[in-house]
């Protein structure tokens, strides 16, 4: 038997002769439809094969001695800049000094005038201008308090700010500066009265140690009294004629770490972007209002380090190996090849009246508030010991070379059989209808 005949016997796909085949319009429609569906499925498999998938990895944060940047933009429409103080404290309760910052105080018009900006001034500039025209041999007295270490002239208090600093060092209340030569020369009380109806916006960033700590906004100069952190509240509670200061505030923006690029932000929240929080900065556009002077707001923040790495990124060096003093504020955490090491955070808020009582106004009569404290807005942050690495990978890297042909061909067989059965059903119904018409008896 010839070899060709042997292979003919093994043919499992028998064919009919060309003369026995019937080509119909419905069969052509089914064929075109099946081809379009197969092409659509093949294109879907190719797009899925080329899709970028972000795979988050959760690891223990082994970093030590690192810094963290906090960027803020917060408005206080009922507290003037002259009274508002920003303090940064670490886990020990001590005020952090030498903190790199670029924070500005922006004076705002009264609420009745729209709270527009009047002027912006950096925090470190407002205390040095008053003494630059004094006699070089001038040495102002500190009125019984020791001169502060930060004084421009050792052992002297040449400005009103230095007298206030000296009073804060010995936990004395300063008041409006009556009978204090430096304050009368600088018209401290007059400036305070002029700004009574104004508000203040704090904007900018600070760089702190990456440890448990807090930063807060409170009225008056701060100082330590024993183991307690205290503020000089006399001017805040005194107010003015028809003026009541309160800590109504709006958090326009608050983030920990560098800003993500617009490309990353546009992809967050989309399919396959596995971020732990649907919102980058939960406190953005948060607004709190109160008509009570002695009122306290607290935000408890949990910070998680998060690294976003571009496609194909390989670590060659760490941005944290560079001394933080050499990195410009706002760039700490931005690495090579557009990699970003920033932070996500979650927040729980609490507010209470410093006069005590229950929270019946908030619908929680069973909750009792403690009495006492400092009016203001406090942010307490805790850095978690875990870090999230979001590493984008292409599906073609994650799958084998045979994955695409396998997945692409898998639905075609069943689809072809299904469409063939559908075409056969259509032809059968047409043949049956034609037969019934041909067998119908004719009428005479």
JOSUL-V986351 format. One record per pair of residues at least 4 apart in sequence whose ideal C-beta (glycine too) atoms are under 8 Angstrom apart, sorted by the first residue. I is the first residue (numbers start at 0). J is the second residue. D is the distance in whole Angstrom. If there is no record, write none. Layout:
I:J:D, I:J:D
//
This chain:
0:4:5, 0:5:6, 1:5:7, 2:6:7, 3:7:7, 4:8:7, 5:9:7, 6:10:7, 15:19:5, 15:20:6, 16:20:8, 21:426:8, 22:26:6, 22:27:7, 23:27:7, 23:426:6, 23:429:8, 24:28:7, 25:29:6, 25:422:6, 25:425:4, 25:426:6, 25:429:7, 26:30:6, 26:422:5, 26:426:7, 27:31:6, 28:32:6, 29:33:6, 29:418:5, 29:419:8, 29:421:6, 29:422:4, 29:425:7, 30:34:6, 30:418:8, 30:422:8, 31:35:6, 32:36:6, 32:418:7, 33:37:6, 33:414:6, 33:415:6, 33:418:4, 34:38:6, 35:39:6, 36:40:6, 36:414:6, 36:418:8, 37:41:6, 37:411:5, 37:414:7, 37:415:8, 38:42:6, 39:43:6, 40:44:7, 40:407:7, 40:410:5, 40:411:7, 40:414:8, 41:45:6, 41:407:5, 42:46:6, 43:47:6, 44:48:6, 44:403:6, 44:406:5, 44:407:4, 45:49:6, 45:403:7, 45:407:7, 46:50:7, 47:394:6, 48:394:5, 48:395:6, 48:398:7, 48:402:7, 48:403:5, 48:406:8, 49:393:7, 49:394:7, 49:395:6, 50:271:7, 50:393:7, 50:394:5, 51:271:8, 51:310:6, 51:391:5, 51:392:7, 51:393:6, 51:394:8, 52:271:5, 52:391:7, 52:392:6, 52:393:8, 52:394:6, 52:397:7, 53:271:6, 53:272:6, 53:273:6, 53:389:5, 53:390:7, 53:391:5, 53:392:8, 54:273:7, 54:389:8, 54:390:6, 54:391:8, 54:392:6, 55:273:5, 55:274:8, 55:275:8, 55:387:6, 55:388:7, 55:389:5, 55:390:8, 56:387:7, 56:388:4, 56:390:7, 57:385:6, 57:386:8, 57:387:6, 58:385:7, 58:386:6, 58:388:7, 59:384:6, 59:385:6, 59:386:7, 60:304:5, 60:382:8, 60:383:7, 60:384:5, 60:385:6, 60:386:4, 62:209:7, 62:304:8, 62:319:7, 62:386:8, 65:209:4, 65:319:5, 66:206:5, 66:207:7, 66:208:6, 66:209:6, 66:323:5, 66:331:6, 67:206:7, 67:207:6, 67:208:7, 67:209:4, 67:255:6, 67:256:7, 67:302:7, 67:331:8, 67:342:7, 67:382:7, 68:204:5, 68:205:7, 68:206:5, 68:207:8, 68:255:7, 68:256:6, 68:257:7, 68:328:7, 68:329:7, 68:331:5, 68:332:7, 69:204:6, 69:205:5, 69:206:8, 69:207:6, 69:214:7, 69:253:8, 69:254:8, 69:255:6, 69:380:8, 70:203:7, 70:204:4, 70:252:7, 70:253:7, 70:254:5, 70:255:8, 70:258:8, 70:329:8, 71:102:8, 71:201:6, 71:202:7, 71:203:7, 71:204:7, 71:250:8, 71:252:7, 71:253:5, 72:200:7, 72:201:8, 72:202:4, 72:250:8, 72:251:4, 72:252:4, 72:253:8, 73:200:7, 73:201:5, 73:202:8, 73:216:7, 73:248:6, 73:249:7, 73:250:5, 73:251:7, 73:253:7, 73:376:7, 74:107:7, 74:114:7, 74:198:7, 74:199:8, 74:200:4, 74:248:6, 74:249:5, 74:251:7, 75:83:6, 75:198:6, 75:199:5, 75:200:7, 75:201:8, 75:216:7, 75:246:7, 75:247:7, 75:248:5, 75:376:8, 76:107:6, 76:110:5, 76:114:5, 76:198:4, 76:247:6, 76:248:8, 76:249:8, 77:110:7, 77:198:6, 77:243:7, 77:244:6, 77:245:5, 77:246:7, 77:247:5, 78:82:6, 78:83:5, 78:198:7, 78:199:6, 78:218:6, 78:235:8, 78:244:5, 78:245:8, 78:246:7, 79:83:7, 79:106:7, 79:191:8, 79:194:4, 79:195:6, 79:196:8, 79:197:5, 79:198:7, 79:199:6, 79:244:8, 80:104:4, 80:105:8, 80:106:5, 80:120:8, 80:194:7, 80:197:7, 80:199:4, 81:190:6, 81:191:5, 81:194:5, 82:191:8, 82:218:5, 82:219:6, 82:234:6, 82:235:6, 82:244:7, 83:104:7, 83:199:5, 83:201:7, 83:216:6, 83:217:8, 83:218:7, 84:216:7, 84:217:6, 84:218:7, 84:219:6, 84:220:7, 84:221:6, 84:230:7, 85:102:7, 85:122:7, 85:201:6, 85:214:7, 85:215:8, 85:216:6, 86:94:6, 86:214:7, 86:215:6, 86:217:7, 86:221:5, 86:228:8, 87:94:7, 87:95:5, 87:98:5, 87:205:6, 87:207:6, 87:212:7, 87:213:8, 87:214:5, 88:92:6, 88:93:7, 88:94:6, 88:95:6, 88:212:6, 88:213:5, 88:214:7, 88:215:8, 88:228:7, 89:93:6, 89:95:5, 89:207:8, 89:208:6, 89:210:6, 89:211:7, 89:212:4, 90:210:5, 90:211:4, 90:212:6, 92:226:7, 92:228:7, 94:221:7, 94:223:8, 94:228:8, 95:207:6, 95:208:7, 95:212:7, 98:205:5, 98:206:7, 98:207:6, 99:205:7, 99:206:4, 99:323:8, 99:324:8, 99:328:6, 100:122:7, 100:203:7, 100:204:7, 100:205:4, 100:206:7, 100:328:7, 101:121:8, 101:203:5, 101:204:6, 101:205:8, 101:328:5, 101:329:8, 102:121:7, 102:122:5, 102:201:6, 102:202:7, 102:203:4, 102:204:7, 102:205:6, 103:119:5, 103:120:7, 103:121:5, 103:122:7, 103:201:8, 103:202:5, 103:203:5, 104:119:7, 104:120:6, 104:121:8, 104:122:6, 104:125:7, 104:199:6, 104:200:8, 104:201:6, 105:116:5, 105:117:8, 105:118:7, 105:119:5, 105:199:7, 105:200:4, 105:201:8, 105:202:6, 106:116:7, 106:117:4, 106:118:5, 106:119:8, 106:120:8, 106:194:7, 106:197:6, 106:198:8, 106:199:6, 107:114:5, 107:115:7, 107:116:6, 107:117:7, 107:197:6, 107:198:4, 107:199:6, 107:200:6, 108:112:4, 108:113:6, 108:114:6, 108:115:5, 108:116:8, 108:117:6, 108:197:7, 108:198:7, 109:114:7, 109:196:4, 109:197:6, 109:198:7, 110:114:6, 110:198:7, 114:198:6, 116:200:7, 117:197:7, 120:124:6, 120:125:5, 121:125:8, 123:127:8, 124:128:7, 125:160:8, 126:158:6, 126:160:4, 126:161:8, 127:131:7, 127:151:7, 127:158:8, 129:158:5, 129:159:7, 129:160:8, 129:181:8, 129:184:7, 129:185:5, 130:151:6, 130:157:4, 130:158:5, 133:137:5, 133:157:6, 137:155:8, 137:157:6, 138:152:6, 138:154:7, 138:155:4, 138:157:7, 139:155:6, 139:156:5, 139:157:5, 139:158:8, 139:161:8, 139:162:7, 139:180:7, 139:181:5, 140:155:8, 140:156:7, 140:180:8, 141:145:7, 141:146:5, 141:155:8, 141:156:4, 141:161:8, 141:162:6, 141:165:4, 142:156:8, 142:162:7, 142:165:8, 142:166:8, 142:179:6, 144:156:8, 144:162:8, 144:165:4, 144:166:5, 144:168:6, 144:169:5, 144:171:6, 145:165:6, 145:168:7, 145:169:7, 146:150:5, 146:153:7, 146:154:5, 146:155:6, 146:156:6, 146:161:7, 146:165:6, 147:156:8, 147:161:6, 147:164:4, 147:165:5, 147:168:6, 149:161:8, 149:164:7, 150:154:7, 150:155:6, 150:156:6, 150:157:7, 150:161:5, 150:164:8, 151:155:8, 151:157:6, 151:158:8, 151:161:7, 152:157:6, 155:161:8, 156:161:4, 156:162:5, 156:164:8, 156:165:5, 156:181:7, 157:161:6, 157:181:7, 158:162:7, 158:181:6, 158:185:7, 159:163:6, 159:176:6, 159:179:7, 159:181:5, 159:182:4, 159:184:8, 159:185:5, 159:187:5, 160:164:6, 161:165:6, 161:181:7, 162:166:6, 162:173:7, 162:176:7, 162:179:6, 162:181:5, 162:182:7, 163:167:6, 163:173:5, 163:176:8, 163:220:5, 164:168:7, 164:220:7, 165:169:7, 166:171:4, 166:172:7, 166:173:5, 166:220:8, 166:231:8, 167:171:8, 167:173:7, 167:220:5, 167:221:7, 167:222:4, 167:231:7, 168:222:7, 170:222:5, 170:223:7, 170:224:4, 170:229:7, 172:231:5, 172:233:5, 173:220:7, 173:231:6, 173:233:7, 174:233:5, 174:234:7, 175:182:8, 175:187:7, 175:188:4, 175:191:7, 175:234:7, 176:181:8, 176:182:3, 176:183:7, 176:187:5, 176:188:6, 177:182:8, 177:183:8, 177:188:7, 178:183:8, 179:183:6, 179:187:8, 180:184:6, 181:185:6, 182:187:4, 182:188:7, 183:187:8, 183:188:8, 185:190:8, 186:190:6, 187:191:6, 188:192:6, 189:193:6, 190:194:6, 191:195:7, 191:234:7, 192:239:6, 195:238:7, 195:239:4, 195:242:5, 196:239:8, 196:242:6, 201:216:7, 204:328:6, 204:329:6, 205:214:7, 206:323:7, 206:328:6, 206:331:6, 207:212:6, 207:214:8, 208:212:7, 209:382:6, 210:382:7, 211:380:7, 211:381:5, 211:382:7, 212:379:8, 212:380:6, 213:377:6, 213:378:6, 213:379:4, 213:380:7, 214:378:5, 215:375:6, 215:376:6, 215:377:4, 215:378:7, 216:246:8, 216:248:8, 216:375:5, 216:376:5, 216:377:8, 217:221:7, 217:230:5, 217:373:5, 217:374:7, 217:375:3, 217:376:8, 218:230:6, 218:232:6, 218:234:7, 218:235:4, 218:244:7, 218:374:7, 218:375:7, 219:230:4, 219:231:4, 219:232:5, 219:233:7, 219:234:6, 219:235:6, 220:230:7, 220:231:5, 221:228:7, 221:229:7, 221:230:5, 221:231:8, 222:229:6, 222:230:8, 222:231:7, 223:227:7, 223:228:6, 223:229:7, 224:229:5, 228:373:8, 229:373:8, 230:373:6, 230:375:8, 232:236:6, 232:373:7, 232:374:7, 233:237:6, 235:244:6, 235:292:7, 235:374:7, 236:244:8, 236:292:6, 238:242:5, 238:243:6, 238:244:6, 238:292:8, 243:290:7, 243:292:6, 244:292:6, 245:289:5, 245:290:6, 245:291:6, 245:292:6, 245:294:7, 246:287:8, 246:289:7, 246:294:6, 246:295:8, 246:296:6, 246:374:6, 246:375:6, 246:376:6, 247:287:7, 247:288:5, 247:289:6, 248:286:7, 248:287:6, 248:296:7, 248:376:6, 249:284:8, 249:285:7, 249:286:4, 249:287:8, 250:282:5, 250:283:7, 250:284:7, 250:285:4, 250:286:8, 251:283:7, 251:284:7, 252:280:7, 252:283:5, 253:280:6, 253:282:5, 253:283:7, 253:378:8, 254:258:7, 254:279:7, 254:280:5, 254:341:8, 254:342:8, 255:300:8, 255:302:5, 255:341:7, 255:342:4, 255:344:6, 255:380:7, 256:305:8, 256:331:8, 256:332:5, 256:339:8, 256:340:7, 256:341:3, 256:342:4, 257:329:7, 257:330:7, 257:331:7, 257:332:4, 257:333:5, 257:339:6, 257:340:8, 257:341:5, 258:329:8, 258:341:8, 259:263:4, 259:264:5, 259:267:8, 259:279:7, 259:307:7, 259:339:6, 259:341:7, 260:264:7, 260:337:7, 260:339:7, 261:265:6, 262:266:7, 263:267:7, 263:307:6, 263:339:7, 264:279:7, 266:272:5, 267:272:6, 267:274:6, 267:279:7, 268:272:7, 268:274:8, 268:277:6, 273:389:7, 274:305:8, 274:343:7, 274:389:7, 275:303:7, 275:343:6, 275:387:7, 276:281:7, 276:343:5, 276:345:7, 278:283:8, 279:283:8, 279:343:7, 280:344:8, 281:344:7, 281:345:7, 281:346:5, 282:298:7, 282:346:6, 287:296:6, 287:350:7, 289:294:5, 289:350:8, 291:352:6, 291:354:8, 292:374:6, 293:352:6, 293:353:4, 293:354:6, 293:374:5, 294:350:7, 294:351:8, 294:352:6, 294:353:7, 294:374:6, 295:350:7, 295:351:6, 295:352:8, 295:353:6, 295:372:5, 295:373:7, 295:374:6, 295:375:6, 295:377:7, 296:348:7, 296:349:8, 296:350:5, 296:375:7, 296:376:5, 296:377:7, 297:348:7, 297:349:5, 297:350:7, 297:377:5, 297:378:8, 297:379:7, 298:346:5, 298:347:8, 298:348:5, 298:349:8, 298:376:8, 298:377:7, 298:378:5, 298:379:7, 299:346:7, 299:347:5, 299:348:7, 299:349:7, 299:379:5, 299:381:8, 300:344:5, 300:345:7, 300:346:5, 300:378:6, 300:379:7, 300:380:4, 300:381:7, 301:344:6, 301:345:5, 301:346:8, 301:380:8, 301:381:5, 301:383:6, 302:342:5, 302:343:8, 302:344:5, 302:380:5, 302:381:7, 302:382:5, 302:383:7, 303:342:6, 303:343:5, 303:344:7, 303:383:5, 303:385:6, 303:386:7, 303:387:6, 304:340:7, 304:341:8, 304:342:6, 304:382:8, 304:383:8, 304:385:8, 304:386:4, 304:387:7, 305:340:8, 305:341:6, 305:342:6, 305:343:5, 305:386:7, 305:387:5, 305:388:8, 305:389:7, 306:338:7, 306:339:7, 306:340:5, 306:341:8, 306:386:7, 306:387:7, 306:388:5, 306:389:7, 307:338:7, 307:339:5, 307:341:7, 307:389:5, 308:312:4, 308:338:5, 308:388:7, 308:389:7, 308:390:5, 308:391:7, 309:336:6, 309:337:5, 309:338:6, 309:391:7, 310:391:5, 310:392:7, 310:393:7, 312:336:6, 312:338:6, 312:390:7, 315:335:7, 316:320:6, 316:335:7, 317:334:7, 318:326:8, 318:331:8, 318:332:6, 318:333:7, 318:334:4, 318:335:8, 318:340:7, 319:340:8, 321:325:6, 321:326:6, 322:326:8, 323:331:6, 326:330:5, 326:331:5, 332:339:6, 332:340:4, 332:341:5, 333:338:8, 333:339:6, 333:340:8, 334:338:4, 334:339:7, 334:340:6, 343:387:7, 344:380:7, 351:358:7, 351:368:4, 351:369:7, 351:372:8, 352:356:6, 352:368:6, 353:370:7, 353:371:6, 353:372:5, 353:373:8, 353:374:6, 354:370:7, 355:367:8, 355:368:5, 355:369:7, 355:370:3, 355:371:8, 356:367:7, 356:368:6, 357:363:8, 357:364:5, 357:365:7, 357:366:6, 357:367:5, 357:368:7, 358:362:8, 358:363:4, 358:364:7, 358:366:4, 358:367:8, 358:368:6, 359:363:7, 359:364:4, 361:366:8, 392:396:5, 392:397:6, 393:397:7, 394:398:6, 395:403:8, 398:402:4, 398:403:7, 401:405:6, 402:406:6, 403:407:6, 404:408:6, 405:409:6, 407:411:8, 408:412:7, 410:414:6, 411:415:6, 412:416:7, 413:417:6, 414:418:6, 415:419:6, 416:420:6, 417:421:6, 418:422:6, 419:423:6, 420:424:6, 421:425:7, 422:426:6, 423:427:6, 424:428:7, 425:429:6, 426:430:6, 427:431:6, 428:432:6, 429:433:6, 430:434:6, 431:435:7, 432:436:7, 433:437:6, 434:438:6, 435:439:7
//
